[in-house]
Amino acid sequence: MTFSIVGRSDDGTSWGVAVASKFLAVGGLVPAARAGVGALATQANANVAWKNAGLRLLAEGLAAPAVVRHLVDEDDRDDRQIGVVDAAGGSATHTGSGCMAWAGGLAEPGVAMQGNILTGPSVVDTMKHAWDRSADQPLAHRLLAALTAGDAAGGDSRGRQSAALLVVRTGAGYGGLDDVAVDLRVDDHPEPVTELARLLDLNDFYLTAPPDEDKIPVTAELAADLDRRAQALGRADFAAWVGAQNYEMRVADDASWVDRRVLDIMKNG
């Protein structure tokens, strides 16, 4: 019922899962990841207990193939599917003989991709080509590129409904207080993968800091101008406007710089 990709960044700092399905809220069932430990996707007749069990085994130091063997042997079902990538980038995928056609997957260093009830093997093959072509992108965008390619190749043979993207990296969460870099879910949508891409763009804007080249120094003159503009919009000052718009990640804590895009929004609407 699902196709997914589990991957690690080439620099070994991030792990994640992207998944899509003709199934409600697939993001609540399939993906699991922990920074410094690894990631996995459990699907087909999904055994959601594999998420915690798999992460525990990875945390204990088992490599991805051993984790898959352990989970499959303990479960004794032939209608499960799983993909795992461990902390070192080792990977493994398993498709039980009872999974509905087309079902299968592939695993190479740093990535595992798999699907069931797909339009055909080209879905997984196309995902792999997209993964390879996007090696220069951050992990979230690389996973999404592969998922988008699989969707365009036919994806779930029953149609589209939901998609999700989960990426973890040490200290990558909001304010640096947890490891969740991206956790986006499209639970019910006619074009869930396209909607997921839109949400990732918003995630990048609202929940990440801008690159240095986009940080505009705030002079005394600019600060006064920003305060005036904020007041014209009904806010006490620029800081109050920033808080109301949720742009905290795009403005320095000490107000010494402001993101170029935020500045443009303030000046031009």
N, C-alpha and C positions, 0 to 999 in steps of 0.2 A: 504493500500500500504506500510505499515511501521510497524516496531516493535521498541519499545523504553523502556528505564528505566530511571526514575527520582529518585534521591536519595540524602540523606544528610549523612554526615559522623557521626559516632556514637558520636564523641566528639563535634558535633554541630558547627564546624567551616567552613565546606565546603558543597557546594551544586552543583549538576551537572546533566547532561543528556547525555546518550549515545543512538544513534539511527542508524538504518540501513534500507535500502529500495531498491526496484527495481524502482528507481526514480532518476533523475539527481539532484545532489547537495542537498541532503536532509538536510544537515547541515545549509543551508541558510533559511530553512522554519520552521523546527520543534522545535529546542531547544531555551530556554530562561532561564537565571538565573541571580540573583543579590546577591552578598554577603550580609549576614545578613537579607535577605528577603525571598529567596526561589528559586525554579526552576519549570519549567513546560515544557511539550511537547504537541504541538498541531498537530494533524495528521488526517488521513483518508481524507475527503474533508476538508483539513486544513483551519481553519480561522486564518490566521497569525496575525490578529489584536488582537487575544487573548493573544499574547505574551506581548505586552505592557500593555494591559488592566489587564491581570492576575497579572503581577508584580506590577502594581499600587495598585491593591486590596490587594495583600499580604503586600505591604509596609504600607498600611493603617491599617493593623492589622487583616484582615480577615483570618480565618483558611482555610486550603486547601479545605475541603468539601464545605464551604460557597463560596469560589471563584469559584469552579466548578459549583455550583448551579446558581450563579449569571450569569456566562458566558453563560451557556446552556439556561437559561430562557430568557436572552436578545436576543439570537441568533435565536431561533425558527427554528432550523434545526435538522434533525434526522440522518445526515450522518457525524457527527463530532465525534472526539475522542480526549480525553485530559487526561493527568496525571499531578498531582500537588503535590509538597512537600513544606510545609511552613517552616518558620524560626525555629519553635519548633520541627520540624520533623513530624508534622501531615501530613497525605497524603489522596489523593482521586483520583479516576480514573472514567472516564465516557466513555461509548461506546454507541453511538446512535443506535437506532433500524434499521436505514437505512444503517449502515456500512456493507460492503461486507464480507461474511464469508470466513474463520473463523475470527471472531472478538470478542475481549473481553479483560479483564485485571483483575488485582488484586492490592489491596493496603493494606499495613501493616505499622506500625509505621516506619517512616524513608525512605519508598520506595513506588513507584507506577510504575507498568509496564503494558504495553498494546500493542496490535497489531491488525492489520486488514489485510485481504486477506492473512492470514497465512496458513501454511500447517496443522495446528490444534492447540488445546489447549496445547499440550505438549511443544510448543515453550515458552509460558509464564511460564508454570510450571518449565521447565528446567532453565529458567532464574532465577526464584526465588531460586531454589536449589543452583545455582552457587553464587548468592548474599549471601546466608546464609553461604556457605562454605568459602567465601573469606573475612570474617569479619575482619581479621587481616591485610588486605591490605589497602593502601591509597585509597581514594575515586575514583580517576581516574581509577586505576587498578581494583577496585571492580566493577565499572560500566562496564568496558571493559570485565571483566570475564563473567558477566551476558550476555552481548551482544554476545560474542563469543559462549556461550552455546546455546543461542537462534538461532544463525546462524547455528550451527551444528545440531540442532534439526529440521531444515527445513526452519525456517525464513519465509520470504516473498515467497509465493507459486509461484510467477511469476519469481523469480530469484534474482540476486544480481546486484547492480549498485553503490550505494554510502553508506557512513557511516560517522558519526561525533561524536565528544566527546567534551563537554564543561563542565569545572569545575571552580568554582569561590571560592575565599577565601580572606578575607581582607588582603590587602598588598601583595598578592601572585604573582602579575604580574612582568614583567621584570623591574628590578631595584627597585621593591617594589612600583612602581608608579601607579599601578592600581590593580584590584582584579582578573584578569583573570589568573588562574593557568594553565589551559589547554584550547586551542581552536584549535582543529584539524579537518580537513575535507578532506575526500576522495570523490571527486565529481563524478568520473566516472572510475570504475575499475572492472575487472572481479572477484576479491576477496577483496572487500572493507574492510571487518572487519579485515582480516589478514594484509592488508596494514595499517590500523589504528593502529594496535598493533605495527608495525614497527615504525610508526611515534611517538607513545607515548614513545617508548624507546629513540628515538632521542630527544624528548622534555625533558625527564628526564635528559639526558646528557647535552644538550646545555643550558637549561633554568632553571636548579635548581643547587644549591650549593651541593657539595659532603658532605657526613657525616664526622664527625670529624676524624674517624679512617682512612679515605682516604686522609686526608690533610697531605702532606709531608712537613716538615719544610725546607725552602730554606736557606741553609748555604751560606756563601760567596763563598766557593768552588763550590757548586752546581749552584749558580747563574752565575758564570763565565763559567761553562761548558754549561749551557743552552744558554747563549749568543753566545758561539762559535758554537754550533749546529745550532742555528737560522741563524747565518751569513753564515754557509755552505749551508743553504737552500735559501739564497738570501735575508734575512731580516736583518734589522739594528741591532736588538737584540731580546731577548726572548719576550719582551713586544710587539714588532711589530709583531712577529710571532703569538702570542696569539690573537692579534686583527685581523689578517688576517684569522685566523681559527675560529673566533667567540667563543673562549673559555673563555671569560671574567668571566663567572659565575663559572669557575673551577680554577681560580687563584685569590689569595688575592689581593685586591686593592693596598696594600702596598708591594706586592710581597713576603710576609713572608711565604706563603705556596703555594703548587701547588697540584692539584688533582693527585692521583696515576695513573689514566688512561691517563691523559694528559702527565704526565712524561714518561709513557711507550710509548706513541705515539711519543713523541719527540726523545726518545732514540732508539726505534726499528722500527719506521716507521709504 
